[in-house]
Amino acid sequence: MTGRRDRAEARLAALEAAYLDLLVSALKDCAAGAWGLLSEPAGPSSREMQRHQPAAVADLEALARAIADARDQLGYAEPFEPHVRLVLERTTRDQNQPGEPARALLWLSRLEPA
């Protein structure tokens, strides 16, 4: 039983590491001016906007689903915080909110040690 749990823990750790690597890469692209990572399409043109989102969004969503499944199998009640934050960033709308590149730089500064 311990071997199975250890393998499941290792798989979860690998999924979470892959998510974080992809997130950092996508945040760097966003900070460099590639919009779409931190804003979710809304309104009548949302389908059109979805076509212009970075591929990383779909990849991050797929990894998040796999992470949620793995965490559920291991009995973890808390969600994967980086994905919770990404969803919050993508759905928060405020007229005075900084643009995506500035928000990406701020998030990167918190993720990456100096």
N, C-alpha and C positions, 0 to 999 in steps of 0.2 A: 504494500500500500504506500509506503514511503517513497519508493521509486517512482510510482505513478504521480504522486504529488510533486516530487522534485522535478519531474519532466514538465508537468503543467506549470510550475513556477518559472522554470527556465524558458518555456514558450512564452509566457506572459511577459517576462523581462525582455525577451527578444522583440516582441511586438511593440512594447512600450518604447524601447530604444529606437526601433525603426520609425515609430510615429514622431518621436522627438527630433530625430535626424531630418525627417522630411519637413517637419514644422519649421525648424531653424532655417533650412534651405528656402522654403516658401516665404518665410518672413524676410529673409535677406533679399529675395527677388522683389517682394512688396516694398521694402524700404528703398530699393533702387528705382521704384516708380511703376512697377507692374501692379496695377489695381485689380481688385476682385477677390482677394483672399479674405479680407476683413469686412466685406459687405455682402449681405445676402440680397439677391435680386428681389425687388418688390414692385408692385404696380403693374400697369398694363404691358410694359415692355420686359417683364421678368424673364420670359422665355428667351428673348433675344439676348438679354444680359447673361443668361446662363451659358450661352454658347461661347462667351468671351471670358469665362472664369478660368483661372489657372487649373491645369490638370491635377495639381496637388490637392485641390479641394475634394475631388472624388476619391483620390487615393487616401487622404486623411480620414474621410468618412468611412471607407472600407476598413481601414486599420482600426478605427474607433469601434466599429461593430465587432470585429474580432477580439479586441481588447475587452469589451463589455462582456462578450460571451465567456472568455477565459476567466475574467474576474468573477463572473457569476458561478462558474463551475468550481472555482476555488472558495466560494463562500464570502467573497469580499462585498460588503454592502456599499461602500463608497465608490462613486464613479471616478474615472480617470480625469484628474483635475485639468491637465492641459487641454483636453477636448472640451470639457465644460467651459473653460475660458474662451476657446475658439468659437463655440456656439454663441456665447454671450457677446463676444466682439462682433460677430456677424449679424446679430439680431438687434443690437442696441442702436437706436437712432436718436441723434441729438443735433440740432442745428449748430451748436457751438463746439461740437466734437472735432478734434483735429482730424486731418486727412489720414488715409490708410498708411502712407509712408511714415508719417510721424508716429502713428500708433505702433507700427511694426518695429520701428527703431526703439521705442520705449520698451516693448515686450522683449525684444532681443537683449536689451541691456540688463533685463532681469533674469533672462535664461542663461546667458553666457557669462562665465566668470571673466573678470578683467585680466 
